[in-house]
């Protein structure tokens, strides 16, 4: 069984050129059969990091997981523990998709 344990970043992109949020995470990824299992947690204890992460998870839970070598994979984040811990699954749908979000003022 192959595995990776280390630092990465979950990035939320509005489009191919606009990064709206990036949070540092510690992840553990292990292969299992034909796929993989992944879980991790935010490395920051700052409330604003967790609040921003929670906002983007609720808006659209698809993030880019970026590793230190700059390689990336699209993932869906499944938050737990008040958005501090999470599990990940690979996102395999089209990269471009509409987001419908309204803010009541």
C-alpha positions in Angstrom: 0.0 0.0 0.0 1.4 3.4 -1.1 0.8 6.5 1.0 1.5 10.2 1.3 1.6 12.1 4.5 2.5 15.8 4.5 1.7 19.4 3.9 -0.5 20.6 1.1 -2.9 23.5 0.3 -6.6 23.4 -0.5 -7.3 26.2 -3.0 -10.7 27.6 -4.1 -10.5 29.1 -7.6 -13.3 31.3 -9.0 -11.9 30.7 -12.5 -8.7 29.6 -14.1 -6.9 32.9 -13.1 -8.6 34.0 -9.8 -7.6 32.2 -6.6 -10.1 33.3 -3.8 -8.8 31.2 -0.9 -6.0 28.9 0.0 -5.5 27.1 3.3 -2.6 25.0 4.5 -3.5 21.5 5.4 -1.9 18.3 6.7 -3.1 15.3 4.7 -2.8 11.6 4.7 -3.5 9.8 1.4 -3.4 6.0 1.1 -4.2 3.8 -1.9 -7.0 1.3 -1.5 -7.8 -1.1 -4.2 -8.4 0.9 -7.4 -8.7 4.2 -5.6 -7.5 6.2 -2.6 -8.6 7.4 0.8 -7.6 10.8 2.1 -8.2 12.8 5.2 -6.6 15.8 6.9 -7.0 18.9 8.9 -6.4 22.6 8.7 -3.0 23.5 10.1 -4.1 27.0 11.3 -6.0 27.5 14.5 -7.1 31.0 13.4 -10.9 31.5 13.3 -10.8 33.5 10.1 -9.1 30.7 8.3 -11.7 28.2 9.4 -14.6 30.6 8.6 -13.3 31.2 5.1 -12.8 27.5 4.6 -16.3 26.8 5.8 -17.8 29.5 3.6 -16.2 28.1 0.4 -17.1 24.5 1.4 -20.7 25.5 1.7 -20.6 27.5 -1.5 -19.0 24.7 -3.5 -16.9 21.9 -1.9 -14.7 21.4 -4.9 -11.1 22.6 -4.3 -7.7 22.0 -5.9 -5.4 20.1 -3.6 -1.9 21.5 -4.3 1.3 19.7 -3.1 4.7 21.2 -2.4 5.9 20.2 -5.9 3.1 22.3 -7.4 1.2 19.2 -8.6 -2.6 19.4 -8.2 -5.7 17.2 -8.1 -9.3 18.3 -8.0 -11.0 17.1 -4.9 -14.4 17.4 -3.1 -14.0 18.3 0.5 -16.2 16.6 3.1 -15.8 18.7 6.3 -16.2 17.4 9.8 -15.3 18.7 13.3 -16.6 22.2 12.7 -14.7 22.5 9.4 -11.3 21.8 11.0 -11.0 18.2 9.8 -12.1 16.7 6.5 -12.1 13.7 4.2 -11.4 14.1 0.5 -12.7 12.3 -2.7 -11.4 12.9 -6.2 -13.6 15.2 -8.2 -14.2 13.7 -11.6 -16.9 16.0 -13.1 -16.3 18.9 -15.5 -13.9 21.6 -14.2 -16.2 24.4 -15.4 -19.5 24.6 -13.7 -21.9 27.3 -12.6 -22.3 28.4 -9.0 -25.6 29.9 -7.9 -25.2 31.9 -4.7 -27.1 34.9 -3.5 -26.3 37.2 -0.5 -29.3 38.8 1.2 -28.5 42.4 2.1 
